[in-house]
Structures are given as structure tokens and as C-alpha cells.
Amino acid sequence: MKQAILTGILAATFVFLLAPVVVVVISSFNAVGVLSFPPQSFTTRWYSEIDAGYYQALIVSLKVAVITVLIAVLTGVPGALALARGRFPGRDALNAICLSPLMVPALVMGVAAFQFSLVIWDQFHLTLGGTIAGLVIGHLTFAIPFVVRAVLAGHTRFDHSLEEAAQNLGASPWRTFVHVTLPILRPGIISGAIFAFLISLDEVPIALFMGGGDATTLPVKIFTAMEISFGGDILAVASVIVVVSVALMLVLDRVIGIERLFATRH
């Protein structure tokens, strides 16, 4: 009886979470062209009428997300190791600073990033607003903390005797780091990178303040289009994003395996 109740609660939770997504996907085939459910008649013409601006915005979003993740990993992993193993003045304060962007609303971060771009312009006459660099800088404010926290969480079970064994067998510190430390921390690094990528790809407030023109991301493009009309092309774009996301997860699970990807080595 208890198992049946838990199964029912789990099923109801999944239905509650997935129902809005399913409604959007089904509504994208509605011939009416507005968000209404159930569809009165079915059509696929909205997919052929997706504006080219959405594809350009998607390319911008992917560029920003990839660059953000690369920089976040290259800086977040050493930073996490320094916080986990270092003993230096201000370590606790730096640890708190790395956590604070995760607690501050994204809108506040967007305003702060915009003010920072104005200061850079006043001091160096460099334009960050409306550029890929400006978007990346804004997204790094929360991407790096995500990577740092994920790596710190993975480091809690780190067995330092493995590094000592490698060095006792003649491995250099760099070789020990590459072949021992990084593989052990791989689950935390991957999870932090995935979180940073997804949040960067889906982020709106910072992109609203730091983007614009040729540096308009896909979420901002959809958000601004919804202010004018909620047409069938927007539903089609949202449906394509859902289908591609699911397909990527299935391919990743098929080729590598989700459990294997995040599993720690023993």
C-alpha cells in the first residue's frame, strides 16, 4: 500500500511538471495560431514559418554558453581546489563570495552588469553592452559559482592517498593532477559545466541588459516576441527546443550513459 502511494505521488509530480511542456508542444500544431488547448485542427505550417532571427539568436546563445562554460571550468576548478585545500587569509570570505551570486536575483545581477559596463566605458572607452563579450562576462557571474560549488561537493569524498600513491610511484605533480585528480573530480566538473551551460542558455535578465542588436540571445528574442503576439511560430520554436533537448539527452544516454557520466570511479 505504501509503495502504491509513493508511486502515485511520483507519477502525479511528473505529470504536474511535464504537463505544461506537453501542452505547448501539442499547441504548436494548432491551426488557430495562438496558445489554445486542445487544438481545433492540426497543421505543421508554423514550423516552416519560423523567422530566421530565431536561428541567429540561437547561434548567439550557443556561442555565449560554450564560451561561458569553458571559462567557468578553467577558472572554477582551480578555484574550488584552492578553497578546498588552501589555507590562506580570507578563504572563508572568498568562499562566501563564490556562493553569493547564487543567492542574488538575476535581475539584480543584470543591473550590476550593466552598471559595470558603464564604468568600463567611462574608464577605458570599451563597449561591453550589446556584445558577446558583455554577455559572457555577465553569465560568468553565476556560471563560475556553479562550477565551484559542484567541484567542492565532489571534493568532499576525495581520497588524498591516491595522489600520494601516484607521486610515490614517480608521477609528477602535473601528471598526478591530470591522471588522478581530474578523473576523480570529473562528475562534479561535468555537473557544474552542464548546469552553467543550461542556465547560460536559458538566462534572460542579464541578457536583456547586456545584449541587444547582433548579440540578442534566443530567450530574449522569444521574450520580446511574446510582448507583441503569442503566435504559432513562438510555440513552434519552444517545441523545437524541447524536442532537441530530449533528443540530446537520449543520445548522451545511449552513447555514454547518464549514470556512467556522473558516476565516480572507485
N, C-alpha and C positions, 0 to 999 in steps of 0.2 A: 504493500500500500504506500509506504513512504517512497519507494523507488518510483512508483507511478506518479506521485505528486511532484517529485523533483523533475521527472521527465516532462510533465505538463508545464511546469513553471519555466523550464528551459526552452521548450517549444514556443510558449507564449512570448518569451523575451525575444527570441529570434524573429518571430512574426512581427512584433512591435518595432524592431529595429529595421527589418528589411521591407516592410510594407510600403513606406514612402518611396523607396528606390524602385520597387516593382511598379507602383502606380505611375511614376514618372516615365519609366521605360514603356509601359503599355500605352500611356497617353501620347507618347511621341508618334504613334501610328494613328492618332485620331485625325480624321479628315477635317474636323472643325478648325484646327489650328490654334486652339487655346487649351489651357490646362483644364480638362474636364474628364471625369471618370464616372462610369465606364464610357469608352469611346462609342460614338454613334455609328461610325463607319471607319474602316481601316484604309490607310494609304501609306506609301513609303516616300512620297514626294518631298517631305520635309528634309530628309537626309540628302537629297540631291540639291536642295536649295540652301544648304549651309554656306554662309558667307565666307569668302576667303580670308577675311580678317580674323576669324576664329583660328584658322590654321596658323596664321602668322603669330597670333598671341600664344598659341600652344608652343610654337618653337621658342619664343621668348621665355616662357615658363620653364621649359625643359633646360634651356641654357642656364638660366638663373639657378635652378635646382641642382643641376650637376656641378656647376662651379661652387655653389654654396656647400654641397656635401664634401667635395674634395678638400676645400679649405678647412671646413669644420673637422674633418677626420685628421688632417695633417697637424692641426693645432690642438684639437681636443684630446687626442690620445696622449701626446706628451704632457699636456696639462693635467690630465687625470692621473698619470703616473707620478707627476710631481706632487700633486695633492695627496696621493695615497702613500707615497714613500718618503717624501721630503719632510724635513724638519727645519723650517725657516720662519722668521718673524712675519706675521701677517698671514700665515697659512689659513687659519680659520676664517679670517675676513675675506680672503680670496675665494675660499670655498663657498662662502655665503654669496659673494658677488656672482659666482658662476650659477648659483641657483636662483638668484633674484629675477632674471629675465623670464623665467618660467612662471613667476607669480605676478608679474606686472601685465595688465591688459594689453592686448596687441595694439589697440588704438593709441594708448599712451606711448608705446614704443614707436608707432608711426609718427606721432607728433615730435618725439625726441629725435628721430632720424631726420625729419625734415628740418628741425632747428639746427642739427649738426651740419646738414648740407649748406645751410645759410652761413654758418660760421666758416666753413671751408671756403665758400665763395668770397667772403669778406677778407679772409686772411691770405688765400692763395689764388683766388680768381679761377677756381676749378669748379666745374658744374657736375654735381652728382645727381640732381633731380632729373628724371626722365632718361636715365642711362642704365645700362646693365650693371655697371659697377655700383651705382647707388642702390639698386635693388639687392645686389649680393651683400653689400655692407649691412643693409637693413635686416636681411634674413639671417645673417650670421649672428645677430644678437640673441637669437633663440636657438639656432642650429648648433652652435658650439656648446652651450649648456646641455643640450640633449645628448650630445656625444659624450661629454664629460661625465654626466650622471650615469649613462649606460655603462661606460667603461669602469667607473668607480664601483658600480653594482657588481660587475663581473669580476672585479679585482678582490672582492671580499673573500672569495674562496681560493685565492691564488696560493699555490704551494711553492714557496720560495726555494725549497730543496731541489726542485727540478732545475732551476737556474744554477744553483751551486753545483749540482751534478754535472751539468753541461760544461761549466767552466773548469771543474776538476778534471774533466776528460780532455781538456785542451782547447775548448771553444773560446773564441774571442768574445768580448762583451757585445759587439755588434752582431756576430753570428748567433750568440745566445738570444739576443733580442729578436732577431728575425725568425729563427727556427724554434724557439721555445716560448718566449713571452707573447709574441703576437698571435701564434696559433691558439694559446690558452685564452687570450682575451678576444678572440675572433667573434664569439657570439655577442658580446657587449658592443664591439665595434660595429658589427653588421646591424644590430638592432638600433643603435644610435644613428647610424647612417640612414637607415630606412625611415625612421621617424623624422629625421631632419629633411629628407627628400620629400616625403609626403606633406609635411607641414609647409615647406617652402613652395611646393606645387599648389597648395590649396590656400595660401595666405592672401588676405585681402587688404586689411588696414594699412600695413606698411607699403604695399604695392600701390595703394591709392595715393599716398603722399610722395613716394619716391619714384613712381613710374610715370607713364604718360608718353604720348607720341609713339615712336617706334619701340619703346620699352614698356608696352602695355601687356600685362600677363593675361592668361586665359580667364582666371577667376574675376579679374577686374573687368574684362571685356564682357563676360556674362552678366556681371552685376550691373554695369552701366546699361546694357541692352535691356535688362528687366525693368529698368526705370521707365523706359519708353513703351515697351509692349512685351507681353509674355507669350510670344508666338511659338509656333511649332518648331521653328529652327532651333530655338533655345532648348526645347525638350529633346530634340534630336542630338544636339551637342552633348547634353547631360547623359543621354543614353549611351552614346559612343564612349564617353569617359568610363561609365560603369562597365560596359562590356569589355573594353580594353583592359581595365584594372583586373577584372575577374580572369580574363584570358592570361594575363601576365602571371598572376598568382598560380594558375593551373599549370602553366608551362614551367614555372620555377619549381613547383612541387614535383612535376614529372621528371625534370632533368636533374635537379639537385636533391629535392626533398626538403620540405619546410622544417621537419623535425631534425633532419641531419644538419641543415643550415645553421640552426640555432643551438644545436647540441654541443656540449662541452666535451673535450677529449679527456679520457680517463687513462 
